Amino acid sequence: MLDHLKKLVDFYEEVLSMPHRTEIARELRDQDDLFLLLLYSEMIGIPNPVYYYTLELYPYMIEQFHDWHLRMGMEKSPLSGIRCC
């Protein structure tokens, strides 16, 4: 009886969370895009007061940058300082 009740609760939670998964994924992707914009803003001419500190993050973010510019429809990197392709 307890197993059936637990399965029913799990099913109920799964049904409730299904429509929100795409919204959550979209929100996370939007936040990642904003973070990449902040990270590379100095290269596109937007002053970044923490530019020096963001330099340390470039090696870790280069793969995400590649995925980002492909998702935005750019076949090659739009920044001349970053050659990811």
PDB file with SEQRES, HELIX, SHEET and CRYST1 records, atoms N, CA, C and O in Angstrom:
SEQRES   1 A   85  MET LEU ASP HIS LEU LYS LYS LEU VAL ASP PHE TYR GLU          
SEQRES   2 A   85  GLU VAL LEU SER MET PRO HIS ARG THR GLU ILE ALA ARG          
SEQRES   3 A   85  GLU LEU ARG ASP GLN ASP ASP LEU PHE LEU LEU LEU LEU          
SEQRES   4 A   85  TYR SER GLU MET ILE GLY ILE PRO ASN PRO VAL TYR TYR          
SEQRES   5 A   85  TYR THR LEU GLU LEU TYR PRO TYR MET ILE GLU GLN PHE          
SEQRES   6 A   85  HIS ASP TRP HIS LEU ARG MET GLY MET GLU LYS SER PRO          
SEQRES   7 A   85  LEU SER GLY ILE ARG CYS CYS                                  
HELIX    1 AA1 LEU A    2  TYR A   40  1                                  39    
HELIX    2 AA2 SER A   41  ILE A   44  5                                   4    
HELIX    3 AA3 TYR A   51  THR A   54  1                                   4    
HELIX    4 AA4 LEU A   55  LEU A   57  5                                   3    
HELIX    5 AA5 TYR A   58  ARG A   71  1                                  14    
CRYST1    1.000    1.000    1.000  90.00  90.00  90.00 P 1           1          
ATOM      1  N   MET A   1       0.824  -1.190   0.000  1.00  0.00           N  
ATOM      2  CA  MET A   1       0.000   0.000   0.000  1.00  0.00           C  
ATOM      3  C   MET A   1       0.871   1.257   0.000  1.00  0.00           C  
ATOM      4  O   MET A   1       0.600   2.208  -0.734  1.00  0.00           O  
ATOM      5  N   LEU A   2       1.914   1.254   0.825  1.00  0.00           N  
ATOM      6  CA  LEU A   2       2.795   2.412   0.922  1.00  0.00           C  
ATOM      7  C   LEU A   2       3.553   2.640  -0.394  1.00  0.00           C  
ATOM      8  O   LEU A   2       3.794   3.779  -0.791  1.00  0.00           O  
ATOM      9  N   ASP A   3       3.924   1.536  -1.065  1.00  0.00           N  
ATOM     10  CA  ASP A   3       4.613   1.663  -2.347  1.00  0.00           C  
ATOM     11  C   ASP A   3       3.713   2.292  -3.407  1.00  0.00           C  
ATOM     12  O   ASP A   3       4.160   3.121  -4.200  1.00  0.00           O  
ATOM     13  N   HIS A   4       2.457   1.896  -3.413  1.00  0.00           N  
ATOM     14  CA  HIS A   4       1.512   2.458  -4.378  1.00  0.00           C  
ATOM     15  C   HIS A   4       1.298   3.944  -4.126  1.00  0.00           C  
ATOM     16  O   HIS A   4       1.215   4.745  -5.058  1.00  0.00           O  
ATOM     17  N   LEU A   5       1.211   4.291  -2.862  1.00  0.00           N  
ATOM     18  CA  LEU A   5       1.024   5.704  -2.512  1.00  0.00           C  
ATOM     19  C   LEU A   5       2.256   6.521  -2.910  1.00  0.00           C  
ATOM     20  O   LEU A   5       2.129   7.642  -3.402  1.00  0.00           O  
ATOM     21  N   LYS A   6       3.436   5.960  -2.697  1.00  0.00           N  
ATOM     22  CA  LYS A   6       4.666   6.647  -3.070  1.00  0.00           C  
ATOM     23  C   LYS A   6       4.760   6.810  -4.590  1.00  0.00           C  
ATOM     24  O   LYS A   6       5.180   7.861  -5.075  1.00  0.00           O  
ATOM     25  N   LYS A   7       4.373   5.779  -5.341  1.00  0.00           N  
ATOM     26  CA  LYS A   7       4.372   5.882  -6.811  1.00  0.00           C  
ATOM     27  C   LYS A   7       3.381   6.934  -7.274  1.00  0.00           C  
ATOM     28  O   LYS A   7       3.652   7.681  -8.214  1.00  0.00           O  
ATOM     29  N   LEU A   8       2.236   6.991  -6.613  1.00  0.00           N  
ATOM     30  CA  LEU A   8       1.229   7.977  -6.975  1.00  0.00           C  
ATOM     31  C   LEU A   8       1.733   9.398  -6.713  1.00  0.00           C  
ATOM     32  O   LEU A   8       1.511  10.294  -7.527  1.00  0.00           O  
ATOM     33  N   VAL A   9       2.399   9.602  -5.596  1.00  0.00           N  
ATOM     34  CA  VAL A   9       2.964  10.920  -5.272  1.00  0.00           C  
ATOM     35  C   VAL A   9       4.063  11.276  -6.271  1.00  0.00           C  
ATOM     36  O   VAL A   9       4.131  12.416  -6.729  1.00  0.00           O  
ATOM     37  N   ASP A  10       4.923  10.317  -6.614  1.00  0.00           N  
ATOM     38  CA  ASP A  10       5.979  10.567  -7.600  1.00  0.00           C  
ATOM     39  C   ASP A  10       5.391  10.931  -8.958  1.00  0.00           C  
ATOM     40  O   ASP A  10       5.866  11.847  -9.629  1.00  0.00           O  
ATOM     41  N   PHE A  11       4.342  10.196  -9.356  1.00  0.00           N  
ATOM     42  CA  PHE A  11       3.681  10.492 -10.625  1.00  0.00           C  
ATOM     43  C   PHE A  11       3.065  11.886 -10.596  1.00  0.00           C  
ATOM     44  O   PHE A  11       3.168  12.638 -11.565  1.00  0.00           O  
ATOM     45  N   TYR A  12       2.429  12.223  -9.491  1.00  0.00           N  
ATOM     46  CA  TYR A  12       1.809  13.543  -9.351  1.00  0.00           C  
ATOM     47  C   TYR A  12       2.865  14.657  -9.462  1.00  0.00           C  
ATOM     48  O   TYR A  12       2.645  15.651 -10.155  1.00  0.00           O  
ATOM     49  N   GLU A  13       3.989  14.494  -8.791  1.00  0.00           N  
ATOM     50  CA  GLU A  13       5.053  15.505  -8.865  1.00  0.00           C  
ATOM     51  C   GLU A  13       5.649  15.599 -10.265  1.00  0.00           C  
ATOM     52  O   GLU A  13       6.015  16.680 -10.724  1.00  0.00           O  
ATOM     53  N   GLU A  14       5.741  14.455 -10.935  1.00  0.00           N  
ATOM     54  CA  GLU A  14       6.265  14.451 -12.305  1.00  0.00           C  
ATOM     55  C   GLU A  14       5.330  15.201 -13.252  1.00  0.00           C  
ATOM     56  O   GLU A  14       5.775  15.970 -14.104  1.00  0.00           O  
ATOM     57  N   VAL A  15       4.037  14.968 -13.089  1.00  0.00           N  
ATOM     58  CA  VAL A  15       3.056  15.653 -13.945  1.00  0.00           C  
ATOM     59  C   VAL A  15       3.098  17.152 -13.694  1.00  0.00           C  
ATOM     60  O   VAL A  15       3.005  17.932 -14.641  1.00  0.00           O  
ATOM     61  N   LEU A  16       3.232  17.568 -12.457  1.00  0.00           N  
ATOM     62  CA  LEU A  16       3.277  18.994 -12.139  1.00  0.00           C  
ATOM     63  C   LEU A  16       4.526  19.674 -12.675  1.00  0.00           C  
ATOM     64  O   LEU A  16       4.468  20.837 -13.075  1.00  0.00           O  
ATOM     65  N   SER A  17       5.639  18.981 -12.693  1.00  0.00           N  
ATOM     66  CA  SER A  17       6.897  19.624 -13.091  1.00  0.00           C  
ATOM     67  C   SER A  17       7.139  19.591 -14.592  1.00  0.00           C  
ATOM     68  O   SER A  17       8.013  20.311 -15.076  1.00  0.00           O  
ATOM     69  N   MET A  18       6.394  18.778 -15.356  1.00  0.00           N  
ATOM     70  CA  MET A  18       6.658  18.662 -16.791  1.00  0.00           C  
ATOM     71  C   MET A  18       6.520  19.976 -17.559  1.00  0.00           C  
ATOM     72  O   MET A  18       7.432  20.323 -18.309  1.00  0.00           O  
ATOM     73  N   PRO A  19       5.430  20.721 -17.409  1.00  0.00           N  
ATOM     74  CA  PRO A  19       5.326  21.945 -18.214  1.00  0.00           C  
ATOM     75  C   PRO A  19       6.359  22.996 -17.837  1.00  0.00           C  
ATOM     76  O   PRO A  19       6.655  23.882 -18.639  1.00  0.00           O  
ATOM     77  N   HIS A  20       6.897  22.916 -16.664  1.00  0.00           N  
ATOM     78  CA  HIS A  20       7.824  23.937 -16.200  1.00  0.00           C  
ATOM     79  C   HIS A  20       9.270  23.642 -16.568  1.00  0.00           C  
ATOM     80  O   HIS A  20      10.129  24.518 -16.463  1.00  0.00           O  
ATOM     81  N   ARG A  21       9.543  22.428 -16.995  1.00  0.00           N  
ATOM     82  CA  ARG A  21      10.931  22.077 -17.322  1.00  0.00           C  
ATOM     83  C   ARG A  21      11.469  22.917 -18.474  1.00  0.00           C  
ATOM     84  O   ARG A  21      12.603  23.392 -18.420  1.00  0.00           O  
ATOM     85  N   THR A  22      10.670  23.100 -19.500  1.00  0.00           N  
ATOM     86  CA  THR A  22      11.143  23.906 -20.630  1.00  0.00           C  
ATOM     87  C   THR A  22      11.324  25.365 -20.230  1.00  0.00           C  
ATOM     88  O   THR A  22      12.254  26.029 -20.688  1.00  0.00           O  
ATOM     89  N   GLU A  23      10.432  25.862 -19.372  1.00  0.00           N  
ATOM     90  CA  GLU A  23      10.573  27.240 -18.914  1.00  0.00           C  
ATOM     91  C   GLU A  23      11.830  27.407 -18.068  1.00  0.00           C  
ATOM     92  O   GLU A  23      12.543  28.403 -18.191  1.00  0.00           O  
ATOM     93  N   ILE A  24      12.093  26.441 -17.222  1.00  0.00           N  
ATOM     94  CA  ILE A  24      13.292  26.495 -16.378  1.00  0.00           C  
ATOM     95  C   ILE A  24      14.546  26.415 -17.242  1.00  0.00           C  
ATOM     96  O   ILE A  24      15.507  27.149 -17.010  1.00  0.00           O  
ATOM     97  N   ALA A  25      14.544  25.531 -18.235  1.00  0.00           N  
ATOM     98  CA  ALA A  25      15.708  25.403 -19.130  1.00  0.00           C  
ATOM     99  C   ALA A  25      15.920  26.691 -19.915  1.00  0.00           C  
ATOM    100  O   ALA A  25      17.057  27.123 -20.101  1.00  0.00           O  
ATOM    101  N   ARG A  26      14.828  27.311 -20.379  1.00  0.00           N  
ATOM    102  CA  ARG A  26      14.934  28.570 -21.130  1.00  0.00           C  
ATOM    103  C   ARG A  26      15.472  29.683 -20.230  1.00  0.00           C  
ATOM    104  O   ARG A  26      16.304  30.481 -20.661  1.00  0.00           O  
ATOM    105  N   GLU A  27      15.003  29.738 -18.991  1.00  0.00           N  
ATOM    106  CA  GLU A  27      15.476  30.763 -18.065  1.00  0.00           C  
ATOM    107  C   GLU A  27      16.965  30.582 -17.754  1.00  0.00           C  
ATOM    108  O   GLU A  27      17.714  31.557 -17.690  1.00  0.00           O  
ATOM    109  N   LEU A  28      17.386  29.327 -17.561  1.00  0.00           N  
ATOM    110  CA  LEU A  28      18.808  29.070 -17.312  1.00  0.00           C  
ATOM    111  C   LEU A  28      19.663  29.461 -18.513  1.00  0.00           C  
ATOM    112  O   LEU A  28      20.756  30.004 -18.350  1.00  0.00           O  
ATOM    113  N   ARG A  29      19.164  29.185 -19.725  1.00  0.00           N  
ATOM    114  CA  ARG A  29      19.896  29.555 -20.933  1.00  0.00           C  
ATOM    115  C   ARG A  29      19.979  31.071 -21.077  1.00  0.00           C  
ATOM    116  O   ARG A  29      21.013  31.600 -21.483  1.00  0.00           O  
ATOM    117  N   ASP A  30      18.896  31.769 -20.745  1.00  0.00           N  
ATOM    118  CA  ASP A  30      18.913  33.235 -20.804  1.00  0.00           C  
ATOM    119  C   ASP A  30      19.917  33.810 -19.803  1.00  0.00           C  
ATOM    120  O   ASP A  30      20.631  34.766 -20.108  1.00  0.00           O  
ATOM    121  N   GLN A  31      19.963  33.223 -18.615  1.00  0.00           N  
ATOM    122  CA  GLN A  31      20.929  33.685 -17.617  1.00  0.00           C  
ATOM    123  C   GLN A  31      22.361  33.411 -18.062  1.00  0.00           C  
ATOM    124  O   GLN A  31      23.254  34.225 -17.826  1.00  0.00           O  
ATOM    125  N   ASP A  32      22.580  32.273 -18.702  1.00  0.00           N  
ATOM    126  CA  ASP A  32      23.915  31.975 -19.236  1.00  0.00           C  
ATOM    127  C   ASP A  32      24.301  32.965 -20.330  1.00  0.00           C  
ATOM    128  O   ASP A  32      25.447  33.409 -20.399  1.00  0.00           O  
ATOM    129  N   ASP A  33      23.334  33.309 -21.188  1.00  0.00           N  
ATOM    130  CA  ASP A  33      23.611  34.286 -22.248  1.00  0.00           C  
ATOM    131  C   ASP A  33      23.970  35.642 -21.658  1.00  0.00           C  
ATOM    132  O   ASP A  33      24.889  36.305 -22.139  1.00  0.00           O  
ATOM    133  N   LEU A  34      23.258  36.055 -20.627  1.00  0.00           N  
ATOM    134  CA  LEU A  34      23.558  37.327 -19.976  1.00  0.00           C  
ATOM    135  C   LEU A  34      24.943  37.298 -19.330  1.00  0.00           C  
ATOM    136  O   LEU A  34      25.689  38.275 -19.397  1.00  0.00           O  
ATOM    137  N   PHE A  35      25.273  36.187 -18.714  1.00  0.00           N  
ATOM    138  CA  PHE A  35      26.591  36.068 -18.091  1.00  0.00           C  
ATOM    139  C   PHE A  35      27.701  36.125 -19.145  1.00  0.00           C  
ATOM    140  O   PHE A  35      28.735  36.754 -18.925  1.00  0.00           O  
ATOM    141  N   LEU A  36      27.484  35.465 -20.296  1.00  0.00           N  
ATOM    142  CA  LEU A  36      28.478  35.526 -21.372  1.00  0.00           C  
ATOM    143  C   LEU A  36      28.607  36.943 -21.903  1.00  0.00           C  
ATOM    144  O   LEU A  36      29.709  37.391 -22.220  1.00  0.00           O  
ATOM    145  N   LEU A  37      27.489  37.652 -22.003  1.00  0.00           N  
ATOM    146  CA  LEU A  37      27.543  39.040 -22.452  1.00  0.00           C  
ATOM    147  C   LEU A  37      28.362  39.889 -21.471  1.00  0.00           C  
ATOM    148  O   LEU A  37      29.176  40.713 -21.888  1.00  0.00           O  
ATOM    149  N   LEU A  38      28.145  39.687 -20.191  1.00  0.00           N  
ATOM    150  CA  LEU A  38      28.924  40.424 -19.194  1.00  0.00           C  
ATOM    151  C   LEU A  38      30.397  40.036 -19.258  1.00  0.00           C  
ATOM    152  O   LEU A  38      31.280  40.879 -19.104  1.00  0.00           O  
ATOM    153  N   LEU A  39      30.646  38.762 -19.484  1.00  0.00           N  
ATOM    154  CA  LEU A  39      32.021  38.271 -19.507  1.00  0.00           C  
ATOM    155  C   LEU A  39      32.806  38.832 -20.695  1.00  0.00           C  
ATOM    156  O   LEU A  39      33.970  39.206 -20.550  1.00  0.00           O  
ATOM    157  N   TYR A  40      32.162  38.893 -21.882  1.00  0.00           N  
ATOM    158  CA  TYR A  40      32.854  39.327 -23.091  1.00  0.00           C  
ATOM    159  C   TYR A  40      32.497  40.754 -23.488  1.00  0.00           C  
ATOM    160  O   TYR A  40      32.798  41.166 -24.609  1.00  0.00           O  
ATOM    161  N   SER A  41      31.873  41.506 -22.616  1.00  0.00           N  
ATOM    162  CA  SER A  41      31.411  42.849 -22.971  1.00  0.00           C  
ATOM    163  C   SER A  41      32.560  43.775 -23.343  1.00  0.00           C  
ATOM    164  O   SER A  41      32.402  44.623 -24.222  1.00  0.00           O  
ATOM    165  N   GLU A  42      33.695  43.636 -22.705  1.00  0.00           N  
ATOM    166  CA  GLU A  42      34.829  44.510 -23.009  1.00  0.00           C  
ATOM    167  C   GLU A  42      35.289  44.328 -24.456  1.00  0.00           C  
ATOM    168  O   GLU A  42      35.741  45.287 -25.082  1.00  0.00           O  
ATOM    169  N   MET A  43      35.181  43.125 -24.989  1.00  0.00           N  
ATOM    170  CA  MET A  43      35.628  42.860 -26.357  1.00  0.00           C  
ATOM    171  C   MET A  43      34.687  43.437 -27.401  1.00  0.00           C  
ATOM    172  O   MET A  43      35.090  43.661 -28.542  1.00  0.00           O  
ATOM    173  N   ILE A  44      33.427  43.682 -27.021  1.00  0.00           N  
ATOM    174  CA  ILE A  44      32.496  44.267 -27.989  1.00  0.00           C  
ATOM    175  C   ILE A  44      32.277  45.753 -27.728  1.00  0.00           C  
ATOM    176  O   ILE A  44      31.379  46.358 -28.313  1.00  0.00           O  
ATOM    177  N   GLY A  45      33.089  46.343 -26.856  1.00  0.00           N  
ATOM    178  CA  GLY A  45      33.066  47.785 -26.663  1.00  0.00           C  
ATOM    179  C   GLY A  45      32.267  48.282 -25.493  1.00  0.00           C  
ATOM    180  O   GLY A  45      32.147  49.494 -25.312  1.00  0.00           O  
ATOM    181  N   ILE A  46      31.719  47.409 -24.693  1.00  0.00           N  
ATOM    182  CA  ILE A  46      30.978  47.828 -23.502  1.00  0.00           C  
ATOM    183  C   ILE A  46      31.948  47.805 -22.327  1.00  0.00           C  
ATOM    184  O   ILE A  46      32.540  46.765 -22.040  1.00  0.00           O  
ATOM    185  N   PRO A  47      32.119  48.933 -21.643  1.00  0.00           N  
ATOM    186  CA  PRO A  47      33.062  48.956 -20.525  1.00  0.00           C  
ATOM    187  C   PRO A  47      32.672  47.973 -19.423  1.00  0.00           C  
ATOM    188  O   PRO A  47      31.512  47.899 -19.019  1.00  0.00           O  
ATOM    189  N   ASN A  48      33.636  47.243 -18.961  1.00  0.00           N  
ATOM    190  CA  ASN A  48      33.398  46.256 -17.910  1.00  0.00           C  
ATOM    191  C   ASN A  48      34.376  46.550 -16.773  1.00  0.00           C  
ATOM    192  O   ASN A  48      35.578  46.333 -16.928  1.00  0.00           O  
ATOM    193  N   PRO A  49      33.888  47.033 -15.646  1.00  0.00           N  
ATOM    194  CA  PRO A  49      34.794  47.381 -14.553  1.00  0.00           C  
ATOM    195  C   PRO A  49      35.504  46.184 -13.929  1.00  0.00           C  
ATOM    196  O   PRO A  49      36.508  46.356 -13.237  1.00  0.00           O  
ATOM    197  N   VAL A  50      35.001  44.982 -14.161  1.00  0.00           N  
ATOM    198  CA  VAL A  50      35.641  43.795 -13.580  1.00  0.00           C  
ATOM    199  C   VAL A  50      36.325  42.957 -14.661  1.00  0.00           C  
ATOM    200  O   VAL A  50      36.469  41.743 -14.519  1.00  0.00           O  
ATOM    201  N   TYR A  51      36.747  43.622 -15.747  1.00  0.00           N  
ATOM    202  CA  TYR A  51      37.356  42.925 -16.875  1.00  0.00           C  
ATOM    203  C   TYR A  51      38.560  42.098 -16.442  1.00  0.00           C  
ATOM    204  O   TYR A  51      38.727  40.957 -16.873  1.00  0.00           O  
ATOM    205  N   TYR A  52      39.389  42.673 -15.596  1.00  0.00           N  
ATOM    206  CA  TYR A  52      40.596  41.972 -15.162  1.00  0.00           C  
ATOM    207  C   TYR A  52      40.257  40.646 -14.494  1.00  0.00           C  
ATOM    208  O   TYR A  52      40.940  39.645 -14.709  1.00  0.00           O  
ATOM    209  N   TYR A  53      39.223  40.640 -13.701  1.00  0.00           N  
ATOM    210  CA  TYR A  53      38.859  39.425 -12.960  1.00  0.00           C  
ATOM    211  C   TYR A  53      38.165  38.392 -13.854  1.00  0.00           C  
ATOM    212  O   TYR A  53      38.239  37.191 -13.595  1.00  0.00           O  
ATOM    213  N   THR A  54      37.494  38.866 -14.901  1.00  0.00           N  
ATOM    214  CA  THR A  54      36.820  37.915 -15.783  1.00  0.00           C  
ATOM    215  C   THR A  54      37.787  37.212 -16.724  1.00  0.00           C  
ATOM    216  O   THR A  54      37.438  36.194 -17.322  1.00  0.00           O  
ATOM    217  N   LEU A  55      38.991  37.740 -16.861  1.00  0.00           N  
ATOM    218  CA  LEU A  55      39.984  37.083 -17.719  1.00  0.00           C  
ATOM    219  C   LEU A  55      40.277  35.661 -17.254  1.00  0.00           C  
ATOM    220  O   LEU A  55      40.561  34.775 -18.061  1.00  0.00           O  
ATOM    221  N   GLU A  56      40.205  35.460 -15.960  1.00  0.00           N  
ATOM    222  CA  GLU A  56      40.482  34.129 -15.430  1.00  0.00           C  
ATOM    223  C   GLU A  56      39.415  33.111 -15.824  1.00  0.00           C  
ATOM    224  O   GLU A  56      39.667  31.906 -15.803  1.00  0.00           O  
ATOM    225  N   LEU A  57      38.231  33.590 -16.181  1.00  0.00           N  
ATOM    226  CA  LEU A  57      37.143  32.676 -16.517  1.00  0.00           C  
ATOM    227  C   LEU A  57      37.148  32.259 -17.977  1.00  0.00           C  
ATOM    228  O   LEU A  57      36.471  31.292 -18.328  1.00  0.00           O  
ATOM    229  N   TYR A  58      37.878  32.941 -18.837  1.00  0.00           N  
ATOM    230  CA  TYR A  58      37.840  32.668 -20.278  1.00  0.00           C  
ATOM    231  C   TYR A  58      38.124  31.209 -20.631  1.00  0.00           C  
ATOM    232  O   TYR A  58      37.372  30.626 -21.412  1.00  0.00           O  
ATOM    233  N   PRO A  59      39.168  30.599 -20.092  1.00  0.00           N  
ATOM    234  CA  PRO A  59      39.411  29.197 -20.475  1.00  0.00           C  
ATOM    235  C   PRO A  59      38.266  28.262 -20.116  1.00  0.00           C  
ATOM    236  O   PRO A  59      38.042  27.258 -20.792  1.00  0.00           O  
ATOM    237  N   TYR A  60      37.545  28.592 -19.057  1.00  0.00           N  
ATOM    238  CA  TYR A  60      36.442  27.728 -18.636  1.00  0.00           C  
ATOM    239  C   TYR A  60      35.170  27.983 -19.451  1.00  0.00           C  
ATOM    240  O   TYR A  60      34.302  27.115 -19.546  1.00  0.00           O  
ATOM    241  N   MET A  61      35.070  29.166 -20.029  1.00  0.00           N  
ATOM    242  CA  MET A  61      33.844  29.544 -20.719  1.00  0.00           C  
ATOM    243  C   MET A  61      33.941  29.419 -22.235  1.00  0.00           C  
ATOM    244  O   MET A  61      32.949  29.660 -22.922  1.00  0.00           O  
ATOM    245  N   ILE A  62      35.092  29.053 -22.783  1.00  0.00           N  
ATOM    246  CA  ILE A  62      35.271  29.071 -24.229  1.00  0.00           C  
ATOM    247  C   ILE A  62      34.350  28.072 -24.929  1.00  0.00           C  
ATOM    248  O   ILE A  62      33.867  28.362 -26.024  1.00  0.00           O  
ATOM    249  N   GLU A  63      34.095  26.920 -24.341  1.00  0.00           N  
ATOM    250  CA  GLU A  63      33.195  25.955 -24.971  1.00  0.00           C  
ATOM    251  C   GLU A  63      31.758  26.462 -24.955  1.00  0.00           C  
ATOM    252  O   GLU A  63      31.013  26.256 -25.913  1.00  0.00           O  
ATOM    253  N   GLN A  64      31.368  27.124 -23.869  1.00  0.00           N  
ATOM    254  CA  GLN A  64      30.018  27.697 -23.825  1.00  0.00           C  
ATOM    255  C   GLN A  64      29.899  28.836 -24.822  1.00  0.00           C  
ATOM    256  O   GLN A  64      28.838  29.039 -25.412  1.00  0.00           O  
ATOM    257  N   PHE A  65      30.997  29.592 -25.017  1.00  0.00           N  
ATOM    258  CA  PHE A  65      30.970  30.672 -25.999  1.00  0.00           C  
ATOM    259  C   PHE A  65      30.745  30.113 -27.394  1.00  0.00           C  
ATOM    260  O   PHE A  65      29.984  30.674 -28.182  1.00  0.00           O  
ATOM    261  N   HIS A  66      31.409  29.009 -27.696  1.00  0.00           N  
ATOM    262  CA  HIS A  66      31.235  28.371 -29.004  1.00  0.00           C  
ATOM    263  C   HIS A  66      29.778  27.943 -29.197  1.00  0.00           C  
ATOM    264  O   HIS A  66      29.191  28.202 -30.248  1.00  0.00           O  
ATOM    265  N   ASP A  67      29.202  27.299 -28.204  1.00  0.00           N  
ATOM    266  CA  ASP A  67      27.795  26.895 -28.294  1.00  0.00           C  
ATOM    267  C   ASP A  67      26.888  28.106 -28.437  1.00  0.00           C  
ATOM    268  O   ASP A  67      25.890  28.052 -29.156  1.00  0.00           O  
ATOM    269  N   TRP A  68      27.225  29.198 -27.759  1.00  0.00           N  
ATOM    270  CA  TRP A  68      26.394  30.404 -27.804  1.00  0.00           C  
ATOM    271  C   TRP A  68      26.383  31.013 -29.206  1.00  0.00           C  
ATOM    272  O   TRP A  68      25.315  31.325 -29.732  1.00  0.00           O  
ATOM    273  N   HIS A  69      27.554  31.185 -29.817  1.00  0.00           N  
ATOM    274  CA  HIS A  69      27.543  31.848 -31.123  1.00  0.00           C  
ATOM    275  C   HIS A  69      26.946  30.946 -32.202  1.00  0.00           C  
ATOM    276  O   HIS A  69      26.411  31.445 -33.193  1.00  0.00           O  
ATOM    277  N   LEU A  70      27.028  29.624 -32.024  1.00  0.00           N  
ATOM    278  CA  LEU A  70      26.330  28.738 -32.954  1.00  0.00           C  
ATOM    279  C   LEU A  70      24.822  28.847 -32.770  1.00  0.00           C  
ATOM    280  O   LEU A  70      24.076  28.844 -33.749  1.00  0.00           O  
ATOM    281  N   ARG A  71      24.369  28.944 -31.519  1.00  0.00           N  
ATOM    282  CA  ARG A  71      22.943  29.071 -31.231  1.00  0.00           C  
ATOM    283  C   ARG A  71      22.397  30.399 -31.744  1.00  0.00           C  
ATOM    284  O   ARG A  71      21.228  30.487 -32.120  1.00  0.00           O  
ATOM    285  N   MET A  72      23.235  31.429 -31.760  1.00  0.00           N  
ATOM    286  CA  MET A  72      22.809  32.737 -32.244  1.00  0.00           C  
ATOM    287  C   MET A  72      22.882  32.844 -33.769  1.00  0.00           C  
ATOM    288  O   MET A  72      22.557  33.891 -34.330  1.00  0.00           O  
ATOM    289  N   GLY A  73      23.303  31.780 -34.437  1.00  0.00           N  
ATOM    290  CA  GLY A  73      23.311  31.760 -35.891  1.00  0.00           C  
ATOM    291  C   GLY A  73      24.606  32.251 -36.511  1.00  0.00           C  
ATOM    292  O   GLY A  73      24.645  32.510 -37.714  1.00  0.00           O  
ATOM    293  N   MET A  74      25.648  32.386 -35.741  1.00  0.00           N  
ATOM    294  CA  MET A  74      26.941  32.821 -36.264  1.00  0.00           C  
ATOM    295  C   MET A  74      27.833  31.591 -36.417  1.00  0.00           C  
ATOM    296  O   MET A  74      28.135  30.909 -35.438  1.00  0.00           O  
ATOM    297  N   GLU A  75      28.250  31.315 -37.651  1.00  0.00           N  
ATOM    298  CA  GLU A  75      29.059  30.117 -37.883  1.00  0.00           C  
ATOM    299  C   GLU A  75      30.458  30.242 -37.305  1.00  0.00           C  
ATOM    300  O   GLU A  75      31.046  29.254 -36.866  1.00  0.00           O  
ATOM    301  N   LYS A  76      30.990  31.458 -37.306  1.00  0.00           N  
ATOM    302  CA  LYS A  76      32.338  31.689 -36.758  1.00  0.00           C  
ATOM    303  C   LYS A  76      32.240  32.663 -35.596  1.00  0.00           C  
ATOM    304  O   LYS A  76      31.237  33.358 -35.439  1.00  0.00           O  
ATOM    305  N   SER A  77      33.266  32.707 -34.803  1.00  0.00           N  
ATOM    306  CA  SER A  77      33.290  33.586 -33.646  1.00  0.00           C  
ATOM    307  C   SER A  77      33.191  35.050 -34.084  1.00  0.00           C  
ATOM    308  O   SER A  77      33.946  35.476 -34.958  1.00  0.00           O  
ATOM    309  N   PRO A  78      32.277  35.828 -33.497  1.00  0.00           N  
ATOM    310  CA  PRO A  78      32.160  37.239 -33.870  1.00  0.00           C  
ATOM    311  C   PRO A  78      33.277  38.093 -33.281  1.00  0.00           C  
ATOM    312  O   PRO A  78      33.455  39.239 -33.694  1.00  0.00           O  
ATOM    313  N   LEU A  79      34.013  37.569 -32.349  1.00  0.00           N  
ATOM    314  CA  LEU A  79      35.088  38.314 -31.707  1.00  0.00           C  
ATOM    315  C   LEU A  79      36.417  37.872 -32.286  1.00  0.00           C  
ATOM    316  O   LEU A  79      36.714  36.679 -32.358  1.00  0.00           O  
ATOM    317  N   SER A  80      37.207  38.840 -32.694  1.00  0.00           N  
ATOM    318  CA  SER A  80      38.483  38.495 -33.306  1.00  0.00           C  
ATOM    319  C   SER A  80      39.482  37.974 -32.272  1.00  0.00           C  
ATOM    320  O   SER A  80      40.407  37.243 -32.626  1.00  0.00           O  
ATOM    321  N   GLY A  81      39.311  38.337 -31.014  1.00  0.00           N  
ATOM    322  CA  GLY A  81      40.238  37.902 -29.977  1.00  0.00           C  
ATOM    323  C   GLY A  81      40.024  36.473 -29.528  1.00  0.00           C  
ATOM    324  O   GLY A  81      40.884  35.898 -28.860  1.00  0.00           O  
ATOM    325  N   ILE A  82      38.899  35.895 -29.882  1.00  0.00           N  
ATOM    326  CA  ILE A  82      38.586  34.532 -29.449  1.00  0.00           C  
ATOM    327  C   ILE A  82      38.421  33.661 -30.673  1.00  0.00           C  
ATOM    328  O   ILE A  82      37.537  33.897 -31.497  1.00  0.00           O  
ATOM    329  N   ARG A  83      39.255  32.673 -30.793  1.00  0.00           N  
ATOM    330  CA  ARG A  83      39.158  31.728 -31.893  1.00  0.00           C  
ATOM    331  C   ARG A  83      38.735  30.389 -31.316  1.00  0.00           C  
ATOM    332  O   ARG A  83      39.571  29.605 -30.866  1.00  0.00           O  
ATOM    333  N   CYS A  84      37.472  30.140 -31.332  1.00  0.00           N  
ATOM    334  CA  CYS A  84      36.979  28.896 -30.751  1.00  0.00           C  
ATOM    335  C   CYS A  84      36.695  27.844 -31.815  1.00  0.00           C  
ATOM    336  O   CYS A  84      36.565  26.663 -31.492  1.00  0.00           O  
ATOM    337  N   CYS A  85      36.597  28.246 -33.059  1.00  0.00           N  
ATOM    338  CA  CYS A  85      36.227  27.300 -34.124  1.00  0.00           C  
ATOM    339  C   CYS A  85      37.447  26.830 -34.899  1.00  0.00           C  
ATOM    340  O   CYS A  85      37.319  26.033 -35.829  1.00  0.00           O  
TER     341      CYS A  85                                                      
END                                                                             
